[in-house]
Amino acid sequence: MNGIRTLDEIKKFNADIPVIMLSQQDKIEVAVSCMHHKAFDYVVKSETAFVRLQKIITTIFHYKKMKEELDWYMGKM
């Protein structure tokens, strides 16, 4: 199973799971395809990939917290 099919299966199981695609392919077409399949982000394996992954994971946690707060606020209206 390739990465896109794996991503699709994860999203079928639970569409809210943020998936970061990590690949050796440095092609914009591949990254765009991953984003069309609802990947949270796409990272090319490189010397700086670990730092980028740390930033993306931090962003995911902030995003989830903001979404919870917004859902709570919208539920109060």
TORBAVEX-435173 format. One line per field, with one value per residue (C-alpha): chain; x, y negated, z; residue in three letters. Coordinates in steps of 0.25 Angstrom, whole numbers. Layout:
# TORBAVEX-435173
chaine: (A,...) .
px: (X,...) .
py: (Y,...) .
pz: (Z,...) .
residu: (ALA,...) .
This chain:
# TORBAVEX-435173
chaine: (A,A,A,A,A,A,A,A,A,A,A,A,A,A,A,A,A,A,A,A,A,A,A,A,A,A,A,A,A,A,A,A,A,A,A,A,A,A,A,A,A,A,A,A,A,A,A,A,A,A,A,A,A,A,A,A,A,A,A,A,A,A,A,A,A,A,A,A,A,A,A,A,A,A,A,A,A) .
px: (0,6,5,-7,-15,-11,-15,-28,-30,-27,-36,-47,-45,-45,-45,-41,-27,-16,-7,7,13,28,34,47,40,42,32,21,11,13,11,-2,-7,-5,-12,-24,-25,-26,-12,-9,4,15,30,42,52,64,74,63,52,52,51,40,32,34,28,16,13,13,3,-6,-7,-10,-20,-27,-28,-34,-44,-48,-50,-58,-67,-69,-72,-82,-89,-92,-99) .
py: (0,-14,-26,-32,-19,-19,-33,-30,-18,-26,-37,-27,-22,-36,-48,-57,-50,-60,-52,-58,-51,-49,-46,-45,-51,-66,-68,-78,-69,-59,-69,-75,-61,-58,-71,-68,-55,-63,-62,-72,-75,-69,-68,-64,-56,-65,-70,-80,-70,-68,-82,-84,-72,-78,-91,-84,-75,-88,-94,-82,-83,-98,-96,-85,-94,-105,-96,-91,-105,-109,-97,-100,-114,-111,-101,-112,-121) .
pz: (0,-4,5,-2,0,14,16,10,20,32,28,25,39,46,37,49,51,46,37,33,21,21,8,0,-12,-14,-25,-23,-30,-19,-8,-15,-16,-2,2,-7,1,13,19,30,24,15,19,10,17,19,29,34,34,49,53,43,49,63,58,51,63,72,61,62,77,76,65,73,86,78,71,85,90,78,79,94,91,79,88,98,88) .
residu: (MET,ASN,GLY,ILE,ARG,THR,LEU,ASP,GLU,ILE,LYS,LYS,PHE,ASN,ALA,ASP,ILE,PRO,VAL,ILE,MET,LEU,SER,GLN,GLN,ASP,LYS,ILE,GLU,VAL,ALA,VAL,SER,CYS,MET,HIS,HIS,LYS,ALA,PHE,ASP,TYR,VAL,VAL,LYS,SER,GLU,THR,ALA,PHE,VAL,ARG,LEU,GLN,LYS,ILE,ILE,THR,THR,ILE,PHE,HIS,TYR,LYS,LYS,MET,LYS,GLU,GLU,LEU,ASP,TRP,TYR,MET,GLY,LYS,MET) .
